[in-house]
Amino acid sequence: MFDFGIVNQIVTETFGEAVTIRSQGLHEDRVIKAIFDSRHYVIVDGEAGGSDLMTSITITSEDASGITADDVVVARQTLYSILDIRPLGEGMSMILLGRYSGPLAAEVLP
C-alpha cells in the first residue's frame, strides 16, 4: 500500500509556511507548517450577487491533533478564528478560518 505520510511531509515542507496555533485551551502554543489558501468567490444569482473570501490552511492530520475551535491561528501576521476542522483523508486536514473577533490583538500576538 502507498504511504501518503511521506508525500504529505514533502508537500507540506515544500509549499507550507510557519503558522502559530495560539491555544485558548489546555495545550501550549505551537508552530506548525501549513499550506495557506485564500480564495475569493463570486456568486451571481439573477440580479442579486455576492462575494466572499474563504481562507483555509491545510496541515497533516498529525498536526491537527489537539487543535480545537477555541484556538487562534496566526498566519501572515493576521489572526484567524477556527471555523471548522475537516479531515481530507490520506493523512491531511483542512482548517477553515474566519476573522478573529476575540481579545485585542496585543493580547494574542506573540
N, CA, C and O of each residue as an XYZ file, in Angstrom:
440
protein
N       0.839     -1.186      0.000
C       0.000      0.000      0.000
C       0.884      1.250      0.000
O       1.949      1.265      0.618
N       0.442      2.277     -0.686
C       1.194      3.522     -0.827
C       1.207      4.299      0.487
O       0.177      4.401      1.154
N       2.357      4.845      0.863
C       2.498      5.609      2.110
C       2.337      7.100      1.819
O       3.272      7.757      1.361
N       1.134      7.628      2.091
C       0.871      9.040      1.866
C       1.603      9.930      2.878
O       1.779     11.123      2.633
N       2.023      9.372      3.994
C       2.721     10.151      5.009
C       3.963     10.833      4.465
O       4.229     11.991      4.787
N       4.723     10.124      3.641
C       5.943     10.690      3.051
C       5.584     11.809      2.086
O       6.210     12.869      2.099
N       4.572     11.576      1.243
C       4.133     12.593      0.281
C       3.615     13.827      1.023
O       3.952     14.955      0.664
N       2.800     13.615      2.052
C       2.260     14.735      2.833
C       3.375     15.566      3.454
O       3.316     16.795      3.463
N       4.384     14.888      3.970
C       5.510     15.597      4.585
C       6.267     16.424      3.544
O       6.625     17.572      3.810
N       6.511     15.860      2.380
C       7.233     16.576      1.319
C       6.421     17.780      0.836
O       6.963     18.874      0.681
N       5.132     17.580      0.601
C       4.276     18.671      0.123
C       4.198     19.790      1.164
O       4.291     20.968      0.818
N       4.029     19.428      2.424
C       3.935     20.429      3.489
C       5.246     21.192      3.636
O       5.239     22.411      3.808
N       6.362     20.488      3.570
C       7.664     21.149      3.683
C       7.934     22.054      2.478
O       8.530     23.121      2.623
N       7.497     21.630      1.296
C       7.767     22.391      0.075
C       6.873     23.617     -0.044
O       7.359     24.707     -0.345
N       5.570     23.454      0.189
C       4.612     24.531     -0.046
C       4.116     25.196      1.230
O       3.427     26.215      1.169
N       4.454     24.640      2.373
C       3.948     25.162      3.642
C       4.730     26.353      4.151
O       5.848     26.631      3.716
N       4.111     27.039      5.077
C       4.759     28.146      5.776
C       4.438     28.008      7.257
O       3.474     27.343      7.636
N       5.241     28.630      8.070
C       5.049     28.517      9.513
C       3.819     29.308      9.960
O       3.678     30.486      9.632
N       2.942     28.662     10.703
C       1.809     29.325     11.337
C       1.827     28.935     12.808
O       2.302     27.860     13.175
N       1.307     29.814     13.632
C       1.261     29.551     15.067
C      -0.159     29.221     15.483
O      -1.102     29.927     15.122
N      -0.306     28.158     16.235
C      -1.588     27.821     16.841
C      -1.524     28.327     18.268
O      -0.825     27.763     19.110
N      -2.274     29.416     18.536
C      -2.297     30.028     19.878
C      -3.416     29.362     20.661
O      -4.590     29.467     20.307
N      -3.041     28.692     21.702
C      -4.001     27.916     22.475
C      -4.860     28.796     23.374
O      -4.354     29.669     24.079
N      -6.153     28.555     23.337
C      -7.077     29.169     24.285
C      -7.501     28.107     25.304
O      -8.306     28.367     26.198
N      -6.941     26.912     25.147
C      -7.327     25.786     25.990
C      -6.176     25.289     26.835
O      -5.450     26.074     27.444
N      -6.016     23.973     26.866
C      -5.068     23.355     27.784
C      -3.672     23.134     27.203
O      -2.699     23.083     27.955
N      -3.555     23.001     25.884
C      -2.230     22.720     25.337
C      -1.459     24.010     25.081
O      -2.035     25.097     25.033
N      -0.149     23.867     24.917
C       0.713     25.038     24.707
C       0.677     25.469     23.250
O       0.368     24.677     22.360
N       1.001     26.752     23.018
C       1.084     27.270     21.656
C       2.148     26.479     20.898
O       3.125     26.007     21.479
N       1.937     26.347     19.597
C       2.920     25.629     18.786
C       2.954     26.177     17.372
O       1.978     26.738     16.873
N       4.102     25.998     16.741
C       4.302     26.418     15.356
C       4.289     25.162     14.499
O       4.981     24.188     14.790
N       3.489     25.200     13.436
C       3.407     24.077     12.514
C       3.551     24.587     11.088
O       3.420     25.786     10.840
N       3.819     23.690     10.157
C       3.869     24.030      8.732
C       2.471     23.836      8.159
O       1.838     22.806      8.388
N       1.991     24.830      7.413
C       0.652     24.772      6.839
C       0.669     25.369      5.440
O       1.436     26.287      5.150
N      -0.181     24.840      4.588
C      -0.361     25.390      3.242
C      -1.526     26.362      3.325
O      -2.667     25.956      3.546
N      -1.238     27.638      3.149
C      -2.215     28.722      3.298
C      -2.954     28.919      1.987
O      -2.344     28.913      0.918
N      -4.271     29.094      2.065
C      -5.076     29.299      0.866
C      -6.158     30.323      1.171
O      -6.873     30.202      2.165
N      -6.274     31.320      0.324
C      -7.304     32.346      0.470
C      -7.922     32.569     -0.898
O      -7.264     33.067     -1.811
N      -9.205     32.193     -1.038
C      -9.876     32.255     -2.339
C     -11.053     33.204     -2.296
O     -11.818     33.228     -1.332
N     -11.184     33.972     -3.338
C     -12.309     34.895     -3.462
C     -13.371     34.245     -4.337
O     -13.091     33.806     -5.452
N     -14.596     34.189     -3.816
C     -15.703     33.592     -4.554
C     -16.742     34.652     -4.879
O     -17.068     35.494     -4.042
N     -17.256     34.604     -6.094
C     -18.340     35.486     -6.515
C     -19.504     34.597     -6.924
O     -19.347     33.667     -7.715
N     -20.674     34.898     -6.373
C     -21.879     34.140     -6.692
C     -22.885     35.106     -7.298
O     -23.241     36.110     -6.681
N     -23.339     34.802     -8.502
C     -24.325     35.634     -9.173
C     -25.590     34.799     -9.347
O     -25.554     33.707     -9.913
N     -26.703     35.325     -8.854
C     -27.979     34.613     -8.925
C     -29.033     35.584     -9.443
O     -29.641     36.322     -8.669
N     -29.241     35.578    -10.742
C     -30.189     36.521    -11.323
C     -29.655     37.929    -11.197
O     -28.562     38.225    -11.682
N     -30.409     38.802    -10.554
C     -29.988     40.189    -10.374
C     -29.140     40.380     -9.124
O     -28.358     41.327     -9.031
N     -29.301     39.482     -8.176
C     -28.543     39.603     -6.926
C     -27.218     38.863     -7.061
O     -27.087     37.934     -7.857
N     -26.272     39.278     -6.294
C     -24.976     38.618     -6.300
C     -24.279     38.839     -4.974
O     -24.703     39.668     -4.170
N     -23.256     38.129     -4.760
C     -22.490     38.284     -3.534
C     -21.097     37.743     -3.733
O     -20.824     37.021     -4.693
N     -20.232     38.092     -2.834
C     -18.880     37.564     -2.889
C     -18.408     37.288     -1.469
O     -18.918     37.845     -0.497
N     -17.432     36.422     -1.386
C     -16.918     36.047     -0.077
C     -15.471     35.614     -0.250
O     -15.020     35.300     -1.352
N     -14.775     35.609      0.843
C     -13.394     35.166      0.874
C     -13.334     33.935      1.772
O     -13.741     33.994      2.932
N     -12.830     32.822      1.242
C     -12.687     31.613      2.029
C     -11.206     31.398      2.288
O     -10.422     31.223      1.356
N     -10.833     31.414      3.545
C      -9.436     31.254      3.927
C      -9.291     29.937      4.676
O     -10.102     29.606      5.541
N      -8.254     29.197      4.333
C      -8.032     27.915      4.992
C      -6.542     27.613      5.052
O      -5.730     28.218      4.351
N      -6.214     26.662      5.910
C      -4.870     26.084      5.918
C      -5.036     24.574      5.810
O      -5.979     23.992      6.347
N      -4.105     23.964      5.109
C      -4.073     22.512      5.004
C      -2.838     22.036      5.753
O      -1.727     22.520      5.531
N      -3.060     21.072      6.651
C      -1.984     20.567      7.501
C      -2.076     19.045      7.570
O      -3.072     18.451      7.156
N      -1.038     18.432      8.089
C      -1.122     16.989      8.291
C      -2.106     16.721      9.431
O      -2.257     17.533     10.344
N      -2.758     15.586      9.359
C      -3.713     15.224     10.410
C      -3.012     15.065     11.758
O      -3.614     15.289     12.809
N      -1.760     14.685     11.721
C      -0.974     14.583     12.959
C      -0.851     15.953     13.617
O      -0.995     16.069     14.834
N      -0.586     16.998     12.820
C      -0.509     18.360     13.360
C      -1.876     18.860     13.813
O      -1.962     19.686     14.722
N      -2.947     18.367     13.187
C      -4.302     18.794     13.548
C      -4.730     18.239     14.905
O      -5.643     18.765     15.540
N      -4.074     17.192     15.334
C      -4.413     16.571     16.612
C      -4.263     17.579     17.744
O      -3.208     18.193     17.897
N      -5.307     17.746     18.527
C      -5.272     18.658     19.668
C      -5.721     20.075     19.365
O      -5.918     20.861     20.292
N      -5.890     20.426     18.099
C      -6.375     21.758     17.742
C      -7.878     21.797     17.976
O      -8.598     20.875     17.592
N      -8.345     22.864     18.605
C      -9.780     22.994     18.890
C     -10.312     24.286     18.276
O      -9.545     25.161     17.876
N     -11.626     24.388     18.209
C     -12.271     25.582     17.649
C     -12.014     26.813     18.503
O     -12.227     27.934     18.041
N     -11.565     26.631     19.731
C     -11.266     27.763     20.614
C      -9.878     28.356     20.363
O      -9.575     29.446     20.848
N      -9.047     27.658     19.621
C      -7.694     28.131     19.357
C      -7.714     29.252     18.321
O      -8.698     29.446     17.608
N      -6.597     29.985     18.257
C      -6.435     31.079     17.303
C      -5.243     30.749     16.417
O      -4.213     30.280     16.901
N      -5.384     30.995     15.114
C      -4.300     30.765     14.162
C      -3.685     32.111     13.810
O      -4.396     33.059     13.475
N      -2.356     32.190     13.890
C      -1.632     33.379     13.460
C      -0.877     32.996     12.192
O       0.065     32.204     12.226
N      -1.312     33.575     11.074
C      -0.689     33.295      9.777
C      -0.522     34.610      9.036
O      -1.449     35.417      8.962
N       0.661     34.817      8.492
C       0.947     36.038      7.727
C       0.605     37.287      8.529
O       0.038     38.245      8.002
N       0.955     37.263      9.797
C       0.770     38.379     10.741
C      -0.695     38.782     10.876
O      -1.003     39.945     11.141
N      -1.594     37.821     10.694
C      -3.023     38.058     10.826
C      -3.610     37.002     11.751
O      -3.198     35.842     11.729
N      -4.573     37.415     12.562
C      -5.237     36.498     13.485
C      -6.492     35.922     12.851
O      -7.270     36.639     12.223
N      -6.682     34.601     13.023
C      -7.860     33.920     12.491
C      -8.495     33.051     13.572
O      -7.804     32.457     14.399
N      -9.819     32.990     13.547
C     -10.558     32.029     14.362
C     -10.704     30.750     13.550
O     -10.675     30.780     12.319
N     -10.861     29.632     14.241
C     -11.080     28.360     13.569
C     -12.581     28.142     13.434
O     -13.299     28.068     14.430
N     -13.048     28.042     12.187
C     -14.467     27.820     11.926
C     -14.802     26.339     11.860
O     -15.862     25.917     12.323
N     -13.896     25.545     11.282
C     -14.169     24.122     11.113
C     -12.864     23.392     10.851
O     -11.951     23.939     10.233
N     -12.779     22.160     11.320
C     -11.631     21.300     11.050
C     -12.160     20.115     10.253
O     -13.012     19.366     10.733
N     -11.654     19.946      9.035
C     -12.171     18.911      8.133
C     -11.078     17.926      7.738
O     -10.117     18.309      7.070
N     -11.206     16.674      8.136
C     -10.262     15.664      7.648
C     -10.437     15.487      6.140
O     -11.561     15.355      5.654
N      -9.334     15.485      5.406
C      -9.385     15.323      3.955
C      -9.115     13.884      3.534
O      -9.301     13.527      2.371
N      -8.686     13.074      4.463
C      -8.301     11.709      4.135
C      -6.828     11.631      3.792
O      -6.191     12.646      3.512
N      -6.300     10.444      3.814
C      -4.899     10.175      3.476
C      -3.928     11.000      4.309
O      -2.841     11.334      3.837
N      -4.306     11.336      5.550
C      -3.380     11.986      6.472
C      -3.309     13.495      6.423
O      -2.399     14.083      7.007
N      -4.250     14.143      5.739
C      -4.275     15.607      5.676
C      -5.605     16.129      6.200
O      -6.626     15.446      6.119
N      -5.586     17.341      6.736
C      -6.789     18.006      7.233
C      -6.786     19.454      6.781
O      -5.730     20.059      6.593
N      -7.988     20.005      6.608
C      -8.132     21.413      6.246
C      -8.836     22.121      7.394
O      -9.813     21.617      7.947
N      -8.329     23.289      7.740
C      -8.949     24.107      8.776
C      -9.474     25.376      8.117
O      -8.709     26.173      7.575
N     -10.789     25.549      8.172
C     -11.399     26.773      7.650
C     -11.227     27.878      8.666
O     -11.456     27.679      9.859
N     -10.824     29.044      8.192
C     -10.509     30.163      9.070
C     -11.462     31.324      8.836
O     -11.969     31.511      7.730
N     -11.700     32.097      9.878
C     -12.506     33.308      9.784
C     -11.803     34.439     10.503
O     -10.802     34.223     11.186
N     -12.321     35.636     10.353
C     -11.727     36.792     11.032
C     -11.779     36.600     12.545
O     -12.787     36.162     13.100
N     -10.692     36.932     13.182
C     -10.617     36.811     14.634
C     -11.363     37.968     15.270
O     -11.155     39.125     14.905
N     -12.226     37.658     16.217
C     -13.002     38.710     16.886
C     -12.935     38.574     18.402
O     -13.872     38.937     19.113
N     -11.826     38.051     18.881
C     -11.645     37.844     20.320
C     -10.958     39.034     20.973
O     -11.130     40.176     20.550
N     -10.171     38.748     22.019
C      -9.458     39.825     22.731
C      -8.563     40.629     21.793
O      -8.295     40.211     20.667
N      -8.119     41.747     22.252
C      -7.262     42.622     21.457
C      -6.044     41.875     20.924
O      -5.497     40.998     21.592
N      -5.634     42.230     19.728
C      -4.517     41.562     19.078
C      -3.265     41.578     19.943
O      -2.501     40.613     19.925
N      -3.036     42.632     20.692
C      -1.854     42.749     21.539
C      -1.820     41.629     22.582
O      -0.745     41.218     23.019
N      -2.995     41.138     22.979
C      -3.047     40.076     23.966
C      -2.804     38.703     23.353
O      -2.496     37.752     24.071
N      -2.939     38.589     22.039
C      -2.846     37.299     21.387
C      -1.571     37.159     20.558
O      -0.964     36.088     20.530
N      -1.166     38.228     19.888
C       0.047     38.155     19.057
C       1.276     37.988     19.932
O       1.354     38.551     21.024
N       2.248     37.199     19.440
C       3.475     36.998     20.233
C       4.286     38.271     20.365
O       5.341     38.268     20.999
